[in-house]
Amino acid sequence: MNQGRGSSPYLLLFAVVFTALVGANAWLERGLGRTTSQLEVVRGTVTTSRVEHAGRAPSAVLVVSYEHRGYRGTTTPALWGVQGHEHDSPTDLVRALPVGATAPVYVDVADPSRAFLARPGKQARRLWVAFAVCAAATLALLAALCAGGRSLGMADAAARWVRADISGARPITARNGCPAHCESASARRRSKPCSAPAGTDRSARGRPAARSSRGRVVSQRLTEYSVSMPASRTIPYVPYRPEASPEEASRSFYEAMRRRRSVRDFSDAPVSEEVIRSCIAAAGTAPSGANKQPWRFVAVRDPALKRAIREAAEAEERAFYEGRASEAWLADLAPLGTDADKPFLETAPWLIVMFKLARTDPDPEGIQGKTYYAEESAGIAAGMLITAIHLAGLVTLTHTPSPMGFLSKVLDRPAHERPFLLLPVGHPASHCEVPDITRKPMDEILVVR
């Protein structure tokens, strides 16, 4: 192994980072208490539950009040999350824990002012395991680098990882056209083109190829692909031109949309699959973060599946109305006449279940990429779907049972698809009635500056 200028700084950096991780874990354990036996579980009540968009990513604002042997206090999720909801998104967390809901609170017996919404000891151990895994992976990578690239298996794995995260990858070339394995260091320093054969692999920045302690050129497999952005491709935009003026077209659209209502009394009259496909196709034109289109629509018409969805949804709704919902929430729902019975889930000829994608679909090698603003993108697509359903002369209802995990099980969906919305679609029943409600006037929803 080369012990010169190449490897020593990496080893020193690794030692500093690993020591910091161990120290951070020790600080966490000391701050949480030596053992979880010092904690006592009490029932807390959610007093604040909302989603804030301070910056680019949403965050859950959750405050839980509790009482322990005469001491009254409040606590928030902080680092360790909420017991049973450690991996929920902010929106899912707020849906699962509305104001008035109960949540377990772990109170320090010695100091009741210290309380957590998740079992700290368990979370600290998980953190330590994560630290150890990261440290081991870092050590293995550094060992491979210091060994001068002899571990080709790791080089291949790293190259595959690079290919998985970079679309449109292309071979790396040097600024001065000098191949990566060129021995003419003086030519590189003078930035002069060398006489190496054309078509050979080239380095990314014109630097001399790395060498092992014996002077041999290190494998170039890790630099097989570049990390530069693929070139964008454009096509001419063809604008939509309605026959009416923009003012007339917008007024006509508003007049059509103002008649849209959420309907709970459906007819069992059939609706063709073509209509459902066209409505979903319209929703699929919605904008999305990085054009990842993080949505999946499952159209259900099978009576057995609709029955299974209704039974599971009504079980969640009964839990909601009988204890999960706060008194304030139930009071707000009272004018709408809702309850735990959801017969429309069987009566409506179609159920459209919308899923948001936490990751992209696997490619042929099983690799999944990231999605961006999946919550916002799915919300925009859902609005366009509801609009398309209304303009097709049909009715629907936004049904969001909480939690909605049963939809993934009933419909056998993969883990990266998260239930987002359930829409029964069909014609209104002949006796259909809707709540007598009003919409906010324009001066309450619009500010012109």
N, C-alpha and C positions, 0 to 999 in steps of 0.2 A: 504494500500500500504506500502511496506517495504521502509522506508526512510533511511536505513543504507548504508553500503558500496556498495551495488549492484546497486541502482538506481541513487544516486546522481551524480556520474561521468558521466553517460549517459546524464542526464538532463543538466549538465554543458557543456558537449560537444555540445549538441544540441543548447544551448543558444549561444555559441560562433560561431557555423557555421551559424545559422540563422542571427545573427547580422552582420556577414561578408557578407552574401548574400544581406541583405538590404543595407549595405554600398556600395557594388559593384554596385547595381542598381542605387543608388543615384549618384555615381560617373559617371556612364554611362549617366544618364539623364543630369547631369551638363555639361559633356563634349560634348554632342550632341546639347545643346541649350534647352531653356525652352519649346519652342513649335515648331512644324513643320512649322508654318507660317513664321519663319525666313529664310526658305529655298526657293530657286528659282530653277526651273528645266531648265537646258540647254541641248543642244545636244552635246554629246562627241563623239570622234572618237577613236577606238581601235588602238593603236600603237604597242603594244606587246601582243601576245597571243600564249602561248605554254604550254605544260605539262612537268613538271620536276619530276624526280624520285629521289629526295634527301632523301634517307632512304627507308623504306619499303612501304610507301604509296605515291601515286602520288599527286602532287599539281599543281594547275593552276597558271601560272605567267601571270597576266593580268594588263596592264597599259592603261588607258584611258586619252587622252588629252582633255581639254575643254577651252573655252574662255568665260569670264563673264565681260561685261562692260570694255573691254580693258585689263583685267587681264587674262593671260594665265598660266595654271597649269596642273598638272597631278594628278590622283588619282588611287588607287587600291581597290580591294574588301574589304580588312580588315575583321573585325568581322561580319559585317552585310550582306555580300554577294553582289549579283547583283540583282537589281530589276527584278522580274519575273523568276530568276534562283537561288533562295536561296537554293534549295534542289538538284541542279544538281551536278553530279559528275564532277571532274576536266576535264575529257575528253569531256563530254557532254557540259560543259561550253565553252571550247575552240572551239568546233565544232560550237556552236551557235553564238559565238562572235569571228570570225576570224579577222585578221588584216584588217583594213579599215571599219569594221562594225561600226554602230552607236549604242550608248547606252545612256539612260537618266542619267544625272549627277545632284545631288542635291547640290547646292552651297549655303553656308552661306552668306546671304546678307551683314552682318556686316564684315565678314572676308572671302573674296573669296578664300583664300588659303585653307580653310577647305571645302572639298567636299566629297560626298559619292556616291556610286553606288547603294544604296538602301535607302529607306526613313527611316532615323534613328529613328524617334519618334515611328513609327509603330513597328520596330524591338525591340526597348527598352521596349515597352509595352509587347511584346511577351516574352521577357526575364523575365520581372517581373512576368507574369503569370506562366512561368515555375518555377521561384524561389518559388512562393507561393505554387504551387502544390507539389514540392519536399519537402518543409518545412512541409506542412500538412501531407504528407505521412510519413515523418520521425517522426513527433510528434505522429501520430497514432501508429506506430510501437513501439516507445519507451513506450507509455502508456500501450500497451499490454504486453511488457516485464516487466515493473515495476509492473504491476498488478499480477505478479506471474503466468502468463499463463492461467488466467481465461477466456480470450477471445479465445475460441477454434476455432471459425470461422476464425479468422485471422491466427491462427496456421495452420489450414487446408489449407488456401490459400497460406501461405508461403511454406508449404510442397509440394503443387502442383507446385509452381514456381521452387522449387529445382528439382523436377522430370522432369520438362520441359527442364531444361538446362543441365541435366546430363544423358547421355546415359549409359546403362549398370549398373544402380544403384543397390546397394546391401545393406543388413542390416549392421549397424555399430557394430563393436565388440571392446572390450577393450583389452589393451595390456596384462593385467593380467587375462583375462577371467572372470572378475567380471561383473555381470549384471548391467544395468543402474540404476535399482531401489534398488540395494543391500544396506542394512542398515549398513553393516560392514565397517565403515570408517577406522578403524585401519587396517583391512586386506588390504584395498586399499593402504594405506600409506606404508605398508610393501611389496607391490607388490606381495602378496601371493594369490594364487587361493582361492576362497571362495567356499562354499558348496551350492551355489544357484543351482536350477534345470537347467539341460542343455536345450538348445533350447530357452531360454528367450532372449529378446532384450537386447543388450549390448551397452554401451556408446563408443564413438569414441576414447577417450583418457584415460579411466580408472578413470576419475574424479568423485567425488560424485555427485549424481543427484541434480539439483537445487531444492530449497525449497521455499515455500511461507512463509509469515509472521506467519502462524499458523503451520508450520512444515510439511505440506503435500507435497508430491512429485509433482513437476510440470509436466505437460503433456510432453511426449517424442515425440510428433508428429513432431516437428521441426527437430528432429534428426533421423528421420525414414530412411533417405537415406544418403549414404556417398558421398563425393565429390571427391573420389579418381578416377584415370583414370581406365577405363576398361582394362582388360588384352588384349594384342594384340594377334592376331591369324595369323599364317603364313602357307604357303603352298610351296611346292618345285617349284622353278622357272624352266620353260621349255624354253630354249633359242630358238630364231629363227635362223635357219641355212640355208642360201641360198646355192644353188648348186654351184654358182661361188664363187671365193675368195672375201674377203671384198673389195679389190681394184676394181675388175671387177664389183661387184654388185653396188658399189657406182657410178662408171662411167656410168653404164647402167641406173641407176636411174636418174643421172644428164642429160643424153642425152634425156631421156623421158620428164623430167620436163622443159628443156630449150625450148621445143616446145610449152609449155603452153602459151596462150595469152588470154587476156580479150577480149571478143567478144560482139559486140552490134547488129549484124545482125544474127538473129536466124531463123531457119526453124521451121515450125509447125509440123514436123514429130514427131510422138508419141514416148515417152520413157516409158518403163514399170515401174510400181510401185516398182517392185523387185529391179531394179537398184537404185532407189532413196533410198529405205530402206537400201540397202547394203552400199551406200555412207554415209548415216547418221550414220549407225552402226559403220563404221570406224571412223567417227568424234567423236563418243561417247567413243572411247578408249583413248582419249586425257588425259594427266595428269591434275590435278586440285588441288587447295588449299584445304588441309585436305580431299581430295577425295569427296568433296561436289558435284562435277559435276554440276556446276551452269549454265546449258543451257537447252533450249527448242527449238526444231526444228518444225516448222509448214510447212508442204508441201502442197502447194496450186495448184490444177489443175482445180477448178471450174471456168468457164469463167466469171461468174458474179463477183466473188471475185477478180479475176485478173483485171477486168475492174475497180472496185472500188479502188483497190490499185493504178492502173495507174493514175486515175483521181486525187487522193489525192497527189500522188508523184509529178505529173507534176505541181500541184498548188504550192507546196513547191519549186520546181525547178525554176519556173518562178519568185518567190519572190527572190530566190538566184541570178539568173542571172540579174535581173532588178534592184537590189539595195543592196542586202545583201552582195554579194561578193565584195571584194576589186579589184581594177584595177590590182594589182600584181597577185592575184589569177586567175582572168580571163585570164591574159596573159599566165600564166603557163598551163591553160587548153586548150588554143587555138590550140596547135599542135595536141591535141587528137581529135579535132573535136566534142566536146560534146556540147549539148544544152539542153533546157528544155523539148524537146520532147522525150518520152521514150516508143516507140511502142513495144520494146522487152518485156515489162511487160505483154503484152497480147499475143504476138506471141509465146514466149517460152512455151513449153508444161507444165513446172513446175516452180513454184516460191518457193524457200526455204527461209522462214523468220526465222532468228535466234534471239532468245531472251536470254539475260543473267538474271540470277536469283539474285535479291537483297537479298532475304531471301529464305530459303528452302521451299518446298511445305508443306502445313499444314498437321499435323498428324491427326489421327481420332478424337482427342480432339480439333482440330483447332489451335494447337500451332505450330509456325514457328521458326526455328533455324537460326543461322547465316551462311553466306557464306564468304569465304576468297579468296582474289585475283580474284574476279569474272571477272573483265575486262581482266586480263592476261589469265585466264583459258579459257574464251570464245574465245579470240584471237587465242590461240593454237588450239582449236577445229575447229575454222573456217578455219585455214590453212590446217588442215588435211582433212577437207571436200572438200576444193578446189582441193587438191591433188587427193583425191579419185575420184572426178568428172572427172578430166583430165585423169587419168589412166583408167577410164571406157570408154574412147573415146568420151566424151561429152565436151561441152564448157560451160563457165559461165562468170559472170561479178559481181564484188563487187560493189553493188549499196548502197550508204549510204545517202539518202536524209536527210536533217537537217532542222528542227527537224523531228524525226521519230515517234512521238506519235500517228499519225493516224493509224499506223499498229496495235497498241493495240486495237483501237476502231473497225477497220474493221474486225479484226480476233477475237474479243471478248476475249482478254486475261486478266488474273487477274493483280492486281496492282504490285505484286512483280516480274512480268516478264517485263523486259525493252527491247525495240527493240534494236538490236545490228547490224544486217547486213541483207541485202536482196540480194539473189542470184537467178537470172533467170537461168534455167538449160535446156539444149536441144542440138540439133545438129546445126552446123553452116549452114547458108543459102548458096545456091550454088554460089551466087555473093558476099560472105562475104569478106571484106577487113579489115585489121587492120592497125593502125598507124605504120609508119616506125620509130621505136625507137631502142635504144641500151641500154644494161644493163651495169652497172659499171663493170670494170675489177676486177680481183681477188685482185690485190694489193691495191684497194680502199676499199674493204669490209672485208679484212682479215688482222689481225695482229698476227704474231706468235712470242711468247716471250720465 
